[in-house]
């Protein structure tokens, strides 16, 4: 594993070859680190990519063309060593290709590229998923960046809030306790409001999972000072918000092209909610940005 850095006059960014994972985003003015530093006593990751599934499968299994396959929660890409295929002053591109090992759990010939581009105080993250085989390829992909909360000594987690770019009428889609699977139930969260205060009790039932939201931008902020993290994610169909437990000093903001499976028996991969589809030689691309201040 190797960490490679991008840097300009405003920020310094670190990315690990393991999982092509963003592991640091420091604003130079004040030397402020915005990315959670993976303290294993809470959660030992920074910002993993979720591929080729998002969330959990019933019994960690799915069916495809008459065979049963086993995949762990969020897939395998986050635990693989990526190759750095492009390195410039303001851009890094990492690549992961299908292997004999990956085909045992996911029988598709894929090429996954993750690009990081730095401009001023904004980091652009681009995914490219290419179907290198024939026929239909099914996949999901999602982001899972964790940000330090509080951002400044003397603040509390509850001093912060999420500000959506539009007022939202949102319910959370509940996950079954202990399984991470959708249980078909919902709870109201926002009633034509744009501000969601951070409260640990919101996460006692696992992540807040949203569908059919209007906002393309969410800002993590406080009224105590001007520091913030802003994520922009146009056209993403799902959004997760999560922290580990009471006292965990981080928050994950997770735009997804995919979502956890539902309670029940394993099903055909093509029937799982949120799956994306590619034909022969087709490429999927999506981009989100992280800005800090």
Secondary structure per residue as TSV (DSSP state, phi and psi in degrees):
chain	resnum	aa	ss	phi	psi
A	1	X	-	360.0	136.4
A	2	X	-	-133.2	140.3
A	3	X	E	-103.0	128.4
A	4	X	E	-115.2	144.7
A	5	X	E	-117.4	145.2
A	6	X	E	-113.8	147.2
A	7	X	E	-154.0	140.0
A	8	X	-	-136.2	-166.0
A	9	X	S	-70.7	-14.7
A	10	X	S	-103.4	-44.5
A	11	X	E	-138.6	161.7
A	12	X	E	-127.6	131.2
A	13	X	E	-121.1	135.5
A	14	X	E	-117.7	137.3
A	15	X	E	-131.6	130.8
A	16	X	E	-87.5	143.8
A	17	X	T	-68.7	-27.9
A	18	X	B	-70.8	111.0
A	19	X	T	74.9	3.3
A	20	X	T	46.6	45.5
A	21	X	E	-95.4	124.5
A	22	X	E	-59.3	123.6
A	23	X	E	-123.1	-6.2
A	24	X	E	-159.7	139.1
A	25	X	E	-144.7	99.0
A	26	X	E	-107.6	127.1
A	27	X	E	-84.8	122.6
A	28	X	T	-64.7	-37.1
A	29	X	T	-69.2	101.5
A	30	X	T	96.7	-6.4
A	31	X	T	51.6	48.1
A	32	X	E	-94.3	121.8
A	33	X	E	-90.5	126.0
A	34	X	-	-100.0	-21.4
A	35	X	B	-90.1	134.6
A	36	X	-	-56.9	134.7
A	37	X	-	-95.7	25.3
A	38	X	-	61.8	42.1
A	39	X	-	-64.1	115.1
A	40	X	T	-66.0	-16.8
A	41	X	T	-69.7	-16.0
A	42	X	T	-114.7	-60.0
A	43	X	-	-162.0	126.2
A	44	X	-	-96.4	29.2
A	45	X	-	-128.9	164.1
A	46	X	S	-105.2	-59.2
A	47	X	E	-159.9	64.8
A	48	X	E	-70.3	150.4
A	49	X	E	-86.3	138.4
A	50	X	E	-101.9	111.2
A	51	X	E	-164.4	139.2
A	52	X	E	-93.4	12.5
A	53	X	-	-131.7	159.0
A	54	X	S	-112.6	130.1
A	55	X	S	82.3	-163.1
A	56	X	-	-107.7	152.6
A	57	X	-	-103.0	150.2
A	58	X	G	-56.2	124.2
A	59	X	G	58.7	19.3
A	60	X	G	56.3	34.0
A	61	X	E	-134.3	154.5
A	62	X	E	-145.2	164.7
A	63	X	E	-112.0	142.9
A	64	X	E	-155.3	122.2
A	65	X	T	48.9	47.9
A	66	X	T	81.5	2.1
A	67	X	E	-117.7	154.2
A	68	X	E	-104.8	130.3
A	69	X	E	-120.8	154.6
A	70	X	E	-118.4	127.4
A	71	X	-	-135.0	135.6
A	72	X	-	-75.3	168.2
A	73	X	T	-50.8	132.7
A	74	X	T	67.8	9.6
A	75	X	B	78.9	-158.0
A	76	X	S	-120.0	-13.0
A	77	X	G	-60.9	-34.5
A	78	X	G	-65.1	-17.3
A	79	X	G	-106.9	11.1
A	80	X	S	-104.9	153.6
A	81	X	B	-84.7	120.5
A	82	X	-	-91.6	155.3
A	83	X	E	-96.9	131.3
A	84	X	E	-79.5	109.2
A	85	X	E	-104.5	-11.4
A	86	X	E	-148.9	131.0
A	87	X	E	-139.8	116.4
A	88	X	-	-128.8	-175.6
A	89	X	S	-63.5	-36.0
A	90	X	S	-126.4	15.3
A	91	X	E	-149.7	138.1
A	92	X	E	-128.1	141.9
A	93	X	E	-132.1	127.3
A	94	X	E	-112.4	151.3
A	95	X	E	-136.5	139.6
A	96	X	E	-131.2	129.6
A	97	X	E	-114.5	154.9
A	98	X	-	-57.5	147.5
A	99	X	-	-136.6	172.9
A	100	X	H	-59.4	-37.1
A	101	X	H	-66.6	-44.7
A	102	X	H	-67.1	-33.2
A	103	X	H	-68.1	-18.6
A	104	X	T	-69.8	-25.4
A	105	X	T	-115.6	-14.4
A	106	X	S	-151.8	96.3
A	107	X	-	-82.7	50.0
A	108	X	-	-130.6	147.1
A	109	X	-	-92.7	100.1
A	110	X	E	-115.6	158.8
A	111	X	E	-129.5	119.2
A	112	X	E	-109.0	122.2
A	113	X	E	-117.3	135.2
A	114	X	E	-122.9	118.4
A	115	X	E	-109.8	140.3
A	116	X	E	-121.2	122.6
A	117	X	E	-126.0	128.3
A	118	X	E	-104.8	127.6
A	119	X	E	-140.9	114.9
A	120	X	T	54.7	-121.9
A	121	X	T	-102.0	22.0
A	122	X	E	-122.3	133.4
A	123	X	E	-108.1	121.9
A	124	X	E	-97.8	128.0
A	125	X	E	-113.7	123.4
A	126	X	E	-121.6	130.7
A	127	X	E	-103.8	137.5
A	128	X	E	-126.2	122.1
A	129	X	E	-114.3	118.0
A	130	X	E	-112.8	135.8
A	131	X	E	-90.6	105.5
A	132	X	-	-93.0	-5.2
A	133	X	S	-102.5	-155.0
A	134	X	S	-119.4	157.9
A	135	X	S	85.2	-155.7
A	136	X	-	-96.6	134.6
A	137	X	E	-113.9	130.6
A	138	X	E	-110.5	137.2
A	139	X	E	-162.1	163.3
A	140	X	E	-130.2	160.4
A	141	X	E	-150.3	145.1
A	142	X	E	-154.2	161.3
A	143	X	E	-102.9	153.8
A	144	X	E	-147.3	45.1
A	145	X	E	-72.9	138.3
A	146	X	E	-110.0	132.2
A	147	X	E	-115.9	141.9
A	148	X	E	-64.1	124.3
A	149	X	S	-138.9	116.4
A	150	X	S	-76.6	160.4
A	151	X	S	-88.9	-14.2
A	152	X	S	-142.6	141.3
A	153	X	T	-59.5	137.9
A	154	X	T	98.3	-17.2
A	155	X	-	-84.6	161.5
A	156	X	-	-117.0	157.2
A	157	X	G	-51.4	-42.6
A	158	X	G	-73.5	-6.3
A	159	X	G	-76.5	-10.4
A	160	X	E	-104.6	163.0
A	161	X	E	-152.0	162.8
A	162	X	E	-101.6	131.2
A	163	X	E	-112.9	114.4
A	164	X	E	-79.4	151.2
A	165	X	E	-73.2	-14.5
A	166	X	E	-137.5	151.7
A	167	X	E	-58.4	139.2
A	168	X	E	-125.7	142.0
A	169	X	E	-107.6	96.7
A	170	X	E	-127.6	138.7
A	171	X	E	-115.3	149.5
A	172	X	E	-88.6	144.3
A	173	X	E	-95.7	114.3
A	174	X	E	-75.8	144.2
A	175	X	E	-103.5	137.1
A	176	X	-	-64.0	132.3
A	177	X	T	-56.5	125.9
A	178	X	T	85.5	-10.7
A	179	X	T	-114.2	-27.1
A	180	X	-	73.1	14.0
A	181	X	-	-102.2	145.4
A	182	X	E	-62.2	133.3
A	183	X	E	-107.0	7.7
A	184	X	E	85.4	-1.0
A	185	X	E	-103.5	155.5
A	186	X	E	-133.0	161.0
A	187	X	E	-138.4	137.9
A	188	X	E	-67.4	142.6
A	189	X	E	-124.5	-51.0
A	190	X	E	-124.2	132.8
A	191	X	E	-115.3	84.7
A	192	X	E	55.9	44.6
A	193	X	E	-126.4	158.4
A	194	X	E	-108.6	-9.2
A	195	X	E	-114.4	128.5
A	196	X	E	-119.9	105.6
A	197	X	E	-64.0	149.4
A	198	X	-	-83.5	122.3
A	199	X	-	-140.3	127.2
A	200	X	G	-58.1	-32.0
A	201	X	G	-64.5	-20.2
A	202	X	G	-61.4	-24.1
A	203	X	G	-107.5	11.0
A	204	X	T	-66.5	-23.7
A	205	X	T	-105.1	34.2
A	206	X	S	77.1	-159.8
A	207	X	-	-66.0	152.6
A	208	X	E	-79.5	121.1
A	209	X	E	-116.8	122.6
A	210	X	E	-118.4	146.1
A	211	X	E	-130.2	157.9
A	212	X	S	56.3	41.2
A	213	X	-	-88.3	157.4
A	214	X	-	-95.6	-29.7
A	215	X	-	-67.4	143.3
A	216	X	S	-110.4	5.9
A	217	X	E	-149.2	136.8
A	218	X	E	-132.4	135.3
A	219	X	E	-119.4	128.6
A	220	X	E	-94.5	120.1
A	221	X	E	-155.6	176.2
A	222	X	E	-143.9	158.6
A	223	X	S	-88.0	0.3
A	224	X	S	-80.9	-24.6
A	225	X	S	-163.2	171.6
A	226	X	S	-87.0	1.7
A	227	X	-	-70.9	142.9
A	228	X	-	-156.0	163.7
A	229	X	E	-125.9	133.0
A	230	X	E	-126.3	129.4
A	231	X	E	-113.5	136.2
A	232	X	E	-120.0	132.4
A	233	X	-	-152.6	74.7
A	234	X	T	-64.6	137.2
A	235	X	T	73.6	6.3
A	236	X	-	-73.8	132.5
A	237	X	S	-83.9	-17.2
A	238	X	E	-135.2	153.7
A	239	X	E	-143.0	131.8
A	240	X	E	-115.9	143.5
A	241	X	E	-126.9	130.4
A	242	X	E	-154.7	145.7
A	243	X	-	-139.2	165.1
A	244	X	-	-73.8	-54.6
A	245	X	S	-166.5	176.5
A	246	X	T	-55.7	129.4
A	247	X	T	93.9	-12.8
A	248	X	-	-65.9	122.8
A	249	X	-	-91.0	48.4
A	250	X	E	-154.8	162.9
A	251	X	E	-139.3	135.2
A	252	X	E	-99.9	133.3
A	253	X	E	-116.4	116.0
A	254	X	E	-128.3	91.3
A	255	X	E	-76.0	135.7
A	256	X	E	-131.0	147.1
A	257	X	E	-108.2	72.7
A	258	X	S	150.1	169.6
A	259	X	-	-159.9	161.8
A	260	X	-	-59.3	151.5
A	261	X	-	-70.1	179.1
A	262	X	B	-107.9	155.7
A	263	X	S	-56.6	136.2
A	264	X	S	144.3	-159.5
A	265	X	S	-87.3	162.1
A	266	X	-	-56.7	143.9
A	267	X	-	-126.8	172.4
A	268	X	B	-61.0	137.8
A	269	X	G	-57.7	-35.5
A	270	X	G	-66.0	-18.3
A	271	X	G	-96.0	-6.9
A	272	X	S	-71.6	134.2
A	273	X	T	-60.0	138.9
A	274	X	T	84.7	3.7
A	275	X	-	-70.8	139.6
A	276	X	E	-98.1	156.2
A	277	X	E	-130.9	135.7
A	278	X	E	-127.2	140.7
A	279	X	-	-90.8	179.9
A	280	X	T	-54.9	126.8
A	281	X	T	66.2	11.8
A	282	X	-	-85.0	156.7
A	283	X	E	-131.9	131.5
A	284	X	E	-96.9	140.8
A	285	X	E	-139.2	138.7
A	286	X	E	-147.4	152.4
A	287	X	E	-138.1	139.4
A	288	X	E	-134.0	162.7
A	289	X	E	-128.2	152.9
A	290	X	E	-124.0	121.6
A	291	X	E	-117.7	144.6
A	292	X	E	-128.7	156.1
A	293	X	-	-155.3	360.0
